[in-house]
Amino acid sequence: MRRLYTLLPDPDSCRRLVEELRGQGIADTHMHVVASAAMPLDDLPQANAWQTTELAHGLEIGVGLGGAAGLLAGLAALSFPPAGLAIGGGAVLASAAAGAGFGALASAMMKGHEHNHRLHEFQQEIEAGRVLLLVDVPRARAAEIRDIILRHHPQAEIRSVRPRN
């Protein structure tokens, strides 16, 4: 999937574009509207914490690091078992799963409140009253959808966003 970041001048133009994209087979679950808190977006598919915060990125990091730490702890316990205990492969897997779960929880708690850095460059336009529409499209259709947006909505501005570090 490819995400198109489309700036539009107002909610009405965003509504028209959303309807057109629905006609192209883009589901509401693949469209996410970001606007200022004062702007009414009643019938538009609004972005949630997955799009507006670093929650998803935090979960990826937490699961990876926590799982690795749990796996290392399990292997250490397997190599140097506590006195009188026989530890097998199941304990190693259990410690890796527990580490991944703990890492995901800890990271989600930290990153769930952090603003999505990819949206930072749009903040001034959003505060000025423009509307940002995030559209997730299959890579094979990205150029086609981009052309449709620009052909029918010349006031739209589609930007690419720098990748994560």
PAPALUM-781369 format. One record per residue (C-alpha): residue number from 1; x, y, z; residue in one letter. Coordinates in nm, 4 decimals, always signed. Example, Ala and Ser with C-alpha at 12.3 -4.5 7.8 and 13.67 -1.06 7.14 Angstrom:
# PAPALUM-781369
<bavex><resi>1</resi><c1>+1.2300</c1><c2>-0.4500</c2><c3>+0.7800</c3><resn>a</resn></bavex>
<bavex><resi>2</resi><c1>+1.3670</c1><c2>-0.1060</c2><c3>+0.7140</c3><resn>s</resn></bavex>
# end
This chain:
# PAPALUM-781369
<bavex><resi>1</resi><c1>+0.0000</c1><c2>+0.0000</c2><c3>+0.0000</c3><resn>m</resn></bavex>
<bavex><resi>2</resi><c1>+0.1054</c1><c2>+0.3553</c2><c3>-0.0646</c3><resn>r</resn></bavex>
<bavex><resi>3</resi><c1>-0.0222</c1><c2>+0.6531</c2><c3>+0.1337</c3><resn>r</resn></bavex>
<bavex><resi>4</resi><c1>-0.1093</c1><c2>+0.9724</c2><c3>-0.0550</c3><resn>l</resn></bavex>
<bavex><resi>5</resi><c1>-0.1042</c1><c2>+1.2893</c2><c3>+0.1592</c3><resn>y</resn></bavex>
<bavex><resi>6</resi><c1>-0.3544</c1><c2>+1.5260</c2><c3>-0.0038</c3><resn>t</resn></bavex>
<bavex><resi>7</resi><c1>-0.4092</c1><c2>+1.8831</c2><c3>+0.1179</c3><resn>l</resn></bavex>
<bavex><resi>8</resi><c1>-0.7452</c1><c2>+2.0357</c2><c3>+0.0317</c3><resn>l</resn></bavex>
<bavex><resi>9</resi><c1>-0.8692</c1><c2>+2.3909</c2><c3>+0.0868</c3><resn>p</resn></bavex>
<bavex><resi>10</resi><c1>-1.1840</c1><c2>+2.3090</c2><c3>+0.2887</c3><resn>d</resn></bavex>
<bavex><resi>11</resi><c1>-1.4134</c1><c2>+2.0297</c2><c3>+0.4155</c3><resn>p</resn></bavex>
<bavex><resi>12</resi><c1>-1.6505</c1><c2>+2.0606</c2><c3>+0.1166</c3><resn>d</resn></bavex>
<bavex><resi>13</resi><c1>-1.3773</c1><c2>+1.9851</c2><c3>-0.1359</c3><resn>s</resn></bavex>
<bavex><resi>14</resi><c1>-1.2664</c1><c2>+1.6985</c2><c3>+0.0872</c3><resn>c</resn></bavex>
<bavex><resi>15</resi><c1>-1.6227</c1><c2>+1.5579</c2><c3>+0.0894</c3><resn>r</resn></bavex>
<bavex><resi>16</resi><c1>-1.6364</c1><c2>+1.5706</c2><c3>-0.2903</c3><resn>r</resn></bavex>
<bavex><resi>17</resi><c1>-1.3000</c1><c2>+1.3951</c2><c3>-0.3188</c3><resn>l</resn></bavex>
<bavex><resi>18</resi><c1>-1.3961</c1><c2>+1.1278</c2><c3>-0.0644</c3><resn>v</resn></bavex>
<bavex><resi>19</resi><c1>-1.7146</c1><c2>+1.0528</c2><c3>-0.2622</c3><resn>e</resn></bavex>
<bavex><resi>20</resi><c1>-1.5165</c1><c2>+1.0271</c2><c3>-0.5835</c3><resn>e</resn></bavex>
<bavex><resi>21</resi><c1>-1.2610</c1><c2>+0.7946</c2><c3>-0.4237</c3><resn>l</resn></bavex>
<bavex><resi>22</resi><c1>-1.5430</c1><c2>+0.5772</c2><c3>-0.2905</c3><resn>r</resn></bavex>
<bavex><resi>23</resi><c1>-1.6625</c1><c2>+0.5521</c2><c3>-0.6504</c3><resn>g</resn></bavex>
<bavex><resi>24</resi><c1>-1.3141</c1><c2>+0.4328</c2><c3>-0.7455</c3><resn>q</resn></bavex>
<bavex><resi>25</resi><c1>-1.3418</c1><c2>+0.1497</c2><c3>-0.4926</c3><resn>g</resn></bavex>
<bavex><resi>26</resi><c1>-1.1403</c1><c2>+0.3065</c2><c3>-0.2103</c3><resn>i</resn></bavex>
<bavex><resi>27</resi><c1>-1.2988</c1><c2>+0.2023</c2><c3>+0.1212</c3><resn>a</resn></bavex>
<bavex><resi>28</resi><c1>-1.3526</c1><c2>+0.4441</c2><c3>+0.4091</c3><resn>d</resn></bavex>
<bavex><resi>29</resi><c1>-1.1077</c1><c2>+0.2353</c2><c3>+0.6134</c3><resn>t</resn></bavex>
<bavex><resi>30</resi><c1>-0.8361</c1><c2>+0.3493</c2><c3>+0.3702</c3><resn>h</resn></bavex>
<bavex><resi>31</resi><c1>-0.9168</c1><c2>+0.7214</c2><c3>+0.3951</c3><resn>m</resn></bavex>
<bavex><resi>32</resi><c1>-0.8317</c1><c2>+0.9338</c2><c3>+0.6978</c3><resn>h</resn></bavex>
<bavex><resi>33</resi><c1>-0.9131</c1><c2>+1.3036</c2><c3>+0.7386</c3><resn>v</resn></bavex>
<bavex><resi>34</resi><c1>-0.7040</c1><c2>+1.5309</c2><c3>+0.9610</c3><resn>v</resn></bavex>
<bavex><resi>35</resi><c1>-0.8283</c1><c2>+1.8845</c2><c3>+1.0325</c3><resn>a</resn></bavex>
<bavex><resi>36</resi><c1>-0.8244</c1><c2>+2.1415</c2><c3>+1.3094</c3><resn>s</resn></bavex>
<bavex><resi>37</resi><c1>-1.0332</c1><c2>+2.0587</c2><c3>+1.6160</c3><resn>a</resn></bavex>
<bavex><resi>38</resi><c1>-1.2743</c1><c2>+2.3443</c2><c3>+1.5391</c3><resn>a</resn></bavex>
<bavex><resi>39</resi><c1>-1.3620</c1><c2>+2.2100</c2><c3>+1.1937</c3><resn>m</resn></bavex>
<bavex><resi>40</resi><c1>-1.6768</c1><c2>+1.9939</c2><c3>+1.1677</c3><resn>p</resn></bavex>
<bavex><resi>41</resi><c1>-1.6058</c1><c2>+1.6637</c2><c3>+0.9911</c3><resn>l</resn></bavex>
<bavex><resi>42</resi><c1>-1.9292</c1><c2>+1.4805</c2><c3>+1.0692</c3><resn>d</resn></bavex>
<bavex><resi>43</resi><c1>-1.9627</c1><c2>+1.2584</c2><c3>+0.7632</c3><resn>d</resn></bavex>
<bavex><resi>44</resi><c1>-1.5936</c1><c2>+1.2221</c2><c3>+0.6738</c3><resn>l</resn></bavex>
<bavex><resi>45</resi><c1>-1.3734</c1><c2>+0.9252</c2><c3>+0.7740</c3><resn>p</resn></bavex>
<bavex><resi>46</resi><c1>-1.1691</c1><c2>+1.0856</c2><c3>+1.0501</c3><resn>q</resn></bavex>
<bavex><resi>47</resi><c1>-0.8158</c1><c2>+0.9830</c2><c3>+1.1350</c3><resn>a</resn></bavex>
<bavex><resi>48</resi><c1>-0.7693</c1><c2>+0.8062</c2><c3>+1.4660</c3><resn>n</resn></bavex>
<bavex><resi>49</resi><c1>-0.4738</c1><c2>+0.7371</c2><c3>+1.6946</c3><resn>a</resn></bavex>
<bavex><resi>50</resi><c1>-0.3201</c1><c2>+0.4947</c2><c3>+1.4439</c3><resn>w</resn></bavex>
<bavex><resi>51</resi><c1>-0.2779</c1><c2>+0.7796</c2><c3>+1.1941</c3><resn>q</resn></bavex>
<bavex><resi>52</resi><c1>-0.2251</c1><c2>+1.0823</c2><c3>+1.4204</c3><resn>t</resn></bavex>
<bavex><resi>53</resi><c1>+0.0195</c1><c2>+0.9391</c2><c3>+1.6756</c3><resn>t</resn></bavex>
<bavex><resi>54</resi><c1>+0.3338</c1><c2>+0.7274</c2><c3>+1.6759</c3><resn>e</resn></bavex>
<bavex><resi>55</resi><c1>+0.1401</c1><c2>+0.4353</c2><c3>+1.8312</c3><resn>l</resn></bavex>
<bavex><resi>56</resi><c1>+0.1864</c1><c2>+0.1894</c2><c3>+1.5428</c3><resn>a</resn></bavex>
<bavex><resi>57</resi><c1>+0.5557</c1><c2>+0.2696</c2><c3>+1.5118</c3><resn>h</resn></bavex>
<bavex><resi>58</resi><c1>+0.5969</c1><c2>+0.2326</c2><c3>+1.8879</c3><resn>g</resn></bavex>
<bavex><resi>59</resi><c1>+0.4300</c1><c2>-0.1070</c2><c3>+1.8863</c3><resn>l</resn></bavex>
<bavex><resi>60</resi><c1>+0.6640</c1><c2>-0.2290</c2><c3>+1.6124</c3><resn>e</resn></bavex>
<bavex><resi>61</resi><c1>+0.9688</c1><c2>-0.1206</c2><c3>+1.8099</c3><resn>i</resn></bavex>
<bavex><resi>62</resi><c1>+0.8332</c1><c2>-0.2509</c2><c3>+2.1419</c3><resn>g</resn></bavex>
<bavex><resi>63</resi><c1>+0.7460</c1><c2>-0.5956</c2><c3>+2.0108</c3><resn>v</resn></bavex>
<bavex><resi>64</resi><c1>+1.0834</c1><c2>-0.6301</c2><c3>+1.8395</c3><resn>g</resn></bavex>
<bavex><resi>65</resi><c1>+1.3000</c1><c2>-0.5120</c2><c3>+2.1256</c3><resn>l</resn></bavex>
<bavex><resi>66</resi><c1>+1.0901</c1><c2>-0.6767</c2><c3>+2.3970</c3><resn>g</resn></bavex>
<bavex><resi>67</resi><c1>+1.0800</c1><c2>-1.0059</c2><c3>+2.2095</c3><resn>g</resn></bavex>
<bavex><resi>68</resi><c1>+1.4557</c1><c2>-1.0011</c2><c3>+2.1577</c3><resn>a</resn></bavex>
<bavex><resi>69</resi><c1>+1.5177</c1><c2>-0.9212</c2><c3>+2.5260</c3><resn>a</resn></bavex>
<bavex><resi>70</resi><c1>+1.2786</c1><c2>-1.1980</c2><c3>+2.6340</c3><resn>g</resn></bavex>
<bavex><resi>71</resi><c1>+1.4438</c1><c2>-1.4449</c2><c3>+2.3985</c3><resn>l</resn></bavex>
<bavex><resi>72</resi><c1>+1.7884</c1><c2>-1.3589</c2><c3>+2.5352</c3><resn>l</resn></bavex>
<bavex><resi>73</resi><c1>+1.6612</c1><c2>-1.3944</c2><c3>+2.8914</c3><resn>a</resn></bavex>
<bavex><resi>74</resi><c1>+1.5093</c1><c2>-1.7328</c2><c3>+2.8061</c3><resn>g</resn></bavex>
<bavex><resi>75</resi><c1>+1.8298</c1><c2>-1.8521</c2><c3>+2.6433</c3><resn>l</resn></bavex>
<bavex><resi>76</resi><c1>+2.0288</c1><c2>-1.7363</c2><c3>+2.9459</c3><resn>a</resn></bavex>
<bavex><resi>77</resi><c1>+1.7927</c1><c2>-1.9263</c2><c3>+3.1750</c3><resn>a</resn></bavex>
<bavex><resi>78</resi><c1>+1.8269</c1><c2>-2.2329</c2><c3>+2.9518</c3><resn>l</resn></bavex>
<bavex><resi>79</resi><c1>+2.2070</c1><c2>-2.2091</c2><c3>+2.9540</c3><resn>s</resn></bavex>
<bavex><resi>80</resi><c1>+2.2349</c1><c2>-2.1353</c2><c3>+3.3265</c3><resn>f</resn></bavex>
<bavex><resi>81</resi><c1>+1.9248</c1><c2>-2.2882</c2><c3>+3.4861</c3><resn>p</resn></bavex>
<bavex><resi>82</resi><c1>+1.8377</c1><c2>-2.1953</c2><c3>+3.8435</c3><resn>p</resn></bavex>
<bavex><resi>83</resi><c1>+1.9248</c1><c2>-2.4694</c2><c3>+4.0933</c3><resn>a</resn></bavex>
<bavex><resi>84</resi><c1>+1.6869</c1><c2>-2.7616</c2><c3>+4.0801</c3><resn>g</resn></bavex>
<bavex><resi>85</resi><c1>+1.4821</c1><c2>-2.6478</c2><c3>+3.7773</c3><resn>l</resn></bavex>
<bavex><resi>86</resi><c1>+1.4761</c1><c2>-2.8087</c2><c3>+3.4374</c3><resn>a</resn></bavex>
<bavex><resi>87</resi><c1>+1.4042</c1><c2>-2.5456</c2><c3>+3.1707</c3><resn>i</resn></bavex>
<bavex><resi>88</resi><c1>+1.3101</c1><c2>-2.6407</c2><c3>+2.8160</c3><resn>g</resn></bavex>
<bavex><resi>89</resi><c1>+1.2384</c1><c2>-2.4733</c2><c3>+2.4862</c3><resn>g</resn></bavex>
<bavex><resi>90</resi><c1>+0.8851</c1><c2>-2.3831</c2><c3>+2.5937</c3><resn>g</resn></bavex>
<bavex><resi>91</resi><c1>+1.0244</c1><c2>-2.1548</c2><c3>+2.8632</c3><resn>a</resn></bavex>
<bavex><resi>92</resi><c1>+1.2386</c1><c2>-1.9778</c2><c3>+2.6035</c3><resn>v</resn></bavex>
<bavex><resi>93</resi><c1>+0.9355</c1><c2>-1.9194</c2><c3>+2.3815</c3><resn>l</resn></bavex>
<bavex><resi>94</resi><c1>+0.7275</c1><c2>-1.8081</c2><c3>+2.6790</c3><resn>a</resn></bavex>
<bavex><resi>95</resi><c1>+0.9930</c1><c2>-1.5574</c2><c3>+2.7875</c3><resn>s</resn></bavex>
<bavex><resi>96</resi><c1>+1.0181</c1><c2>-1.4223</c2><c3>+2.4297</c3><resn>a</resn></bavex>
<bavex><resi>97</resi><c1>+0.6393</c1><c2>-1.3826</c2><c3>+2.4133</c3><resn>a</resn></bavex>
<bavex><resi>98</resi><c1>+0.6287</c1><c2>-1.2189</c2><c3>+2.7559</c3><resn>a</resn></bavex>
<bavex><resi>99</resi><c1>+0.9084</c1><c2>-0.9812</c2><c3>+2.6537</c3><resn>g</resn></bavex>
<bavex><resi>100</resi><c1>+0.7289</c1><c2>-0.8922</c2><c3>+2.3307</c3><resn>a</resn></bavex>
<bavex><resi>101</resi><c1>+0.4058</c1><c2>-0.8267</c2><c3>+2.5207</c3><resn>g</resn></bavex>
<bavex><resi>102</resi><c1>+0.5773</c1><c2>-0.6122</c2><c3>+2.7822</c3><resn>f</resn></bavex>
<bavex><resi>103</resi><c1>+0.7731</c1><c2>-0.4234</c2><c3>+2.5154</c3><resn>g</resn></bavex>
<bavex><resi>104</resi><c1>+0.4554</c1><c2>-0.3573</c2><c3>+2.3168</c3><resn>a</resn></bavex>
<bavex><resi>105</resi><c1>+0.2715</c1><c2>-0.2311</c2><c3>+2.6246</c3><resn>l</resn></bavex>
<bavex><resi>106</resi><c1>+0.5553</c1><c2>-0.0072</c2><c3>+2.7429</c3><resn>a</resn></bavex>
<bavex><resi>107</resi><c1>+0.6212</c1><c2>+0.1370</c2><c3>+2.3991</c3><resn>s</resn></bavex>
<bavex><resi>108</resi><c1>+0.2505</c1><c2>+0.1919</c2><c3>+2.3273</c3><resn>a</resn></bavex>
<bavex><resi>109</resi><c1>+0.2152</c1><c2>+0.3865</c2><c3>+2.6508</c3><resn>m</resn></bavex>
<bavex><resi>110</resi><c1>+0.5009</c1><c2>+0.6139</c2><c3>+2.5499</c3><resn>m</resn></bavex>
<bavex><resi>111</resi><c1>+0.4324</c1><c2>+0.6547</c2><c3>+2.1773</c3><resn>k</resn></bavex>
<bavex><resi>112</resi><c1>+0.0509</c1><c2>+0.6699</c2><c3>+2.1993</c3><resn>g</resn></bavex>
<bavex><resi>113</resi><c1>+0.0723</c1><c2>+1.0350</c2><c3>+2.3066</c3><resn>h</resn></bavex>
<bavex><resi>114</resi><c1>+0.3435</c1><c2>+1.1422</c2><c3>+2.0643</c3><resn>e</resn></bavex>
<bavex><resi>115</resi><c1>+0.2312</c1><c2>+1.3338</c2><c3>+1.7560</c3><resn>h</resn></bavex>
<bavex><resi>116</resi><c1>+0.2920</c1><c2>+1.1551</c2><c3>+1.4242</c3><resn>n</resn></bavex>
<bavex><resi>117</resi><c1>+0.6113</c1><c2>+1.3079</c2><c3>+1.2845</c3><resn>h</resn></bavex>
<bavex><resi>118</resi><c1>+0.5004</c1><c2>+1.2464</c2><c3>+0.9263</c3><resn>r</resn></bavex>
<bavex><resi>119</resi><c1>+0.2128</c1><c2>+1.4901</c2><c3>+0.9772</c3><resn>l</resn></bavex>
<bavex><resi>120</resi><c1>+0.4335</c1><c2>+1.7618</c2><c3>+1.1253</c3><resn>h</resn></bavex>
<bavex><resi>121</resi><c1>+0.4989</c1><c2>+1.9348</c2><c3>+0.7930</c3><resn>e</resn></bavex>
<bavex><resi>122</resi><c1>+0.1214</c1><c2>+1.9771</c2><c3>+0.7404</c3><resn>f</resn></bavex>
<bavex><resi>123</resi><c1>+0.0506</c1><c2>+2.1301</c2><c3>+1.0827</c3><resn>q</resn></bavex>
<bavex><resi>124</resi><c1>+0.0561</c1><c2>+2.4962</c2><c3>+0.9742</c3><resn>q</resn></bavex>
<bavex><resi>125</resi><c1>-0.1809</c1><c2>+2.4336</c2><c3>+0.6826</c3><resn>e</resn></bavex>
<bavex><resi>126</resi><c1>-0.4191</c1><c2>+2.2372</c2><c3>+0.9053</c3><resn>i</resn></bavex>
<bavex><resi>127</resi><c1>-0.4216</c1><c2>+2.5152</c2><c3>+1.1645</c3><resn>e</resn></bavex>
<bavex><resi>128</resi><c1>-0.4888</c1><c2>+2.7657</c2><c3>+0.8835</c3><resn>a</resn></bavex>
<bavex><resi>129</resi><c1>-0.8092</c1><c2>+2.5790</c2><c3>+0.7912</c3><resn>g</resn></bavex>
<bavex><resi>130</resi><c1>-0.6966</c1><c2>+2.3377</c2><c3>+0.5225</c3><resn>r</resn></bavex>
<bavex><resi>131</resi><c1>-0.7879</c1><c2>+1.9684</c2><c3>+0.5388</c3><resn>v</resn></bavex>
<bavex><resi>132</resi><c1>-0.5449</c1><c2>+1.6783</c2><c3>+0.5035</c3><resn>l</resn></bavex>
<bavex><resi>133</resi><c1>-0.6746</c1><c2>+1.3563</c2><c3>+0.3496</c3><resn>l</resn></bavex>
<bavex><resi>134</resi><c1>-0.4586</c1><c2>+1.0461</c2><c3>+0.3887</c3><resn>l</resn></bavex>
<bavex><resi>135</resi><c1>-0.5463</c1><c2>+0.7869</c2><c3>+0.1256</c3><resn>v</resn></bavex>
<bavex><resi>136</resi><c1>-0.4049</c1><c2>+0.4341</c2><c3>+0.1344</c3><resn>d</resn></bavex>
<bavex><resi>137</resi><c1>-0.4060</c1><c2>+0.2827</c2><c3>-0.2141</c3><resn>v</resn></bavex>
<bavex><resi>138</resi><c1>-0.2489</c1><c2>-0.0291</c2><c3>-0.3646</c3><resn>p</resn></bavex>
<bavex><resi>139</resi><c1>+0.0937</c1><c2>+0.0493</c2><c3>-0.5100</c3><resn>r</resn></bavex>
<bavex><resi>140</resi><c1>-0.0269</c1><c2>-0.0576</c2><c3>-0.8536</c3><resn>a</resn></bavex>
<bavex><resi>141</resi><c1>-0.3032</c1><c2>+0.2070</c2><c3>-0.8459</c3><resn>r</resn></bavex>
<bavex><resi>142</resi><c1>-0.1116</c1><c2>+0.4915</c2><c3>-0.6792</c3><resn>a</resn></bavex>
<bavex><resi>143</resi><c1>-0.0315</c1><c2>+0.6797</c2><c3>-1.0015</c3><resn>a</resn></bavex>
<bavex><resi>144</resi><c1>-0.3855</c1><c2>+0.6297</c2><c3>-1.1339</c3><resn>e</resn></bavex>
<bavex><resi>145</resi><c1>-0.5498</c1><c2>+0.7600</c2><c3>-0.8147</c3><resn>i</resn></bavex>
<bavex><resi>146</resi><c1>-0.3031</c1><c2>+1.0489</c2><c3>-0.7984</c3><resn>r</resn></bavex>
<bavex><resi>147</resi><c1>-0.3925</c1><c2>+1.1487</c2><c3>-1.1565</c3><resn>d</resn></bavex>
<bavex><resi>148</resi><c1>-0.7666</c1><c2>+1.1251</c2><c3>-1.0827</c3><resn>i</resn></bavex>
<bavex><resi>149</resi><c1>-0.7300</c1><c2>+1.3483</c2><c3>-0.7771</c3><resn>i</resn></bavex>
<bavex><resi>150</resi><c1>-0.5303</c1><c2>+1.6138</c2><c3>-0.9624</c3><resn>l</resn></bavex>
<bavex><resi>151</resi><c1>-0.7486</c1><c2>+1.6024</c2><c3>-1.2757</c3><resn>r</resn></bavex>
<bavex><resi>152</resi><c1>-1.0779</c1><c2>+1.6468</c2><c3>-1.0925</c3><resn>h</resn></bavex>
<bavex><resi>153</resi><c1>-0.9502</c1><c2>+1.8541</c2><c3>-0.7992</c3><resn>h</resn></bavex>
<bavex><resi>154</resi><c1>-0.6834</c1><c2>+2.0938</c2><c3>-0.9292</c3><resn>p</resn></bavex>
<bavex><resi>155</resi><c1>-0.6844</c1><c2>+2.2785</c2><c3>-0.5951</c3><resn>q</resn></bavex>
<bavex><resi>156</resi><c1>-0.5564</c1><c2>+1.9609</c2><c3>-0.4240</c3><resn>a</resn></bavex>
<bavex><resi>157</resi><c1>-0.1906</c1><c2>+1.9373</c2><c3>-0.3349</c3><resn>e</resn></bavex>
<bavex><resi>158</resi><c1>-0.0435</c1><c2>+1.5880</c2><c3>-0.3083</c3><resn>i</resn></bavex>
<bavex><resi>159</resi><c1>+0.2845</c1><c2>+1.5627</c2><c3>-0.1200</c3><resn>r</resn></bavex>
<bavex><resi>160</resi><c1>+0.5254</c1><c2>+1.2862</c2><c3>-0.0504</c3><resn>s</resn></bavex>
<bavex><resi>161</resi><c1>+0.6475</c1><c2>+1.2543</c2><c3>+0.3042</c3><resn>v</resn></bavex>
<bavex><resi>162</resi><c1>+1.0017</c1><c2>+1.1676</c2><c3>+0.3981</c3><resn>r</resn></bavex>
<bavex><resi>163</resi><c1>+1.0461</c1><c2>+0.8097</c2><c3>+0.5205</c3><resn>p</resn></bavex>
<bavex><resi>164</resi><c1>+1.1048</c1><c2>+0.7243</c2><c3>+0.8847</c3><resn>r</resn></bavex>
<bavex><resi>165</resi><c1>+1.4598</c1><c2>+0.7287</c2><c3>+1.0111</c3><resn>n</resn></bavex>
# end
